[in-house]
Amino acid sequence: MDQCLASGNIQAHYVRGIHEYFRNDNAIDGMYHLRLSAYVYYVYGVYLSDIIMLCRGEQAVGRAYLDMLGWREQIKISLHGIAVARLPVYTTTYHEIRAAITCLRNNIGRRCELCFYFRQMQKFVYMI
């Protein structure tokens, strides 16, 4: 793994980021590696790091990068086999965003701009 990281392998940074953030509870190093993978537009790195940013309450940053993937683009990310803790800040932010939604959440024809981010956060928060 260290050789892959040293050679700049983006997938290795993504995997190390997941390992550090979720497995070792090392948010600083984990986000460092996830952001490195995101900076070169590795789609999984962009998605996961930005969902984490959204769930930690860093809405502007999370939305900006998530939008680089394309509005309403469906991406499936798997964290199977990794013990992931649901941090209190994730659920707090999730409930704050949910309270701010003014459209009809169950009517796809009348959804507001916030709904996309809310649904992505919901998948992440309740997946873990």
N, C-alpha and C positions, 0 to 999 in steps of 0.2 A: 504494500500500500504506500509506504513512504517513497519508493522509487516512482510510482505513478504520480504522486503528489508533486514530487520534485521536478518531474518532467512536464507538469502543467496539465495533466489529464483531468478534464472537467468533470467527467463522471466520478472520478476518484474524490474530487472535492465535494461533490454532491453526497456521496456515500459517507465520507468522513464527517460532513456537516450533520447528517442525520444521526450518525453514531454519537458525535459529541453532544449535540443538542438534546436528543431524547434519551440516549442510553447512559451517557456520563453526566447528564444534568449540567452541562457546560455551555450555557447560552452564548457566551462571547465567542468562543472558538467555533461552536456550531454555526452561528450566524455568519461568521467570517467565511467559512468554507461554502455555505449555501449561497452567500452573496457573490463569492467568486464565480460559482457556477452560473449564477443569474446574470452577471455582468457580460458574459459572452453569449447570452440568450439561450442557454441550455434550458429548454422549456420546463423541465421538471424542477430545476433549481429556482427559476423565476416563480413558478406556481407555489411551491412549498414555502420559500422564504417570504413571499408576499402574503400568503394566508397567515403565516405566523405574525407578520407585521400587523395585519388587520386585527388579528385576535389579541394582540398585545396593546391595541389602542392607537397604533401609528397609522391612522387611516389614510392620510395624504400620500405617504410613501407607498403603502401597500396597494392602494388603488392605481397609482401612476404606473407601477411596474406590472401589475396584473393586467392593466389595459393594453400593455405591449403584446400580450398573447392574442388579442383580438376579442372584442366585446362578445360575450356569451359563448365563447369557444368552450367546448366540453373537453376537459382533460381529466383523466383518472390517474390518481396517484395512490400508490400502495405503501403502507407502512407495516405490512404484515410481518410478524415475527419480532417486532421491536416494541418493548414496553414503553408506552408513551403516557406521561402524566398529564392530566388535564389541569392546567394551572388556573388558579382563581381568576387571574386577569383575563383569561380567555372567556370564561362564562360571564364575567362582569361586562366586558366589552360587547359580547354577543347580545346580552339583555338590553344594553344601552342602545345598540343599533336597532334591535327589534322594536323598541319603544318609539324610535324616531321614524319608522316607516309609516307613511300616511296613505299609501294606496291599499287596494284590496289584495292581500298576499296570495289568495287562491284564484285570482282572476288574472291570467297571463296577459290578457289584452289591455289591462289597466295598471300594469306594474310601473313603479317609479324607478329612477336610476339606481337607487340604493338597494333595490331587491337583489340584483345580481351579486353584489358583494355580500349581502346578508346570507344568501343561499350557499355561497362558497364557504363562508365562515361556519354556517350551520353544519355542512358536511364535515368540515374539519373538527369542530368542537365535539360533535356527537359521534364521530368515528373513533375518537380516542377514548 
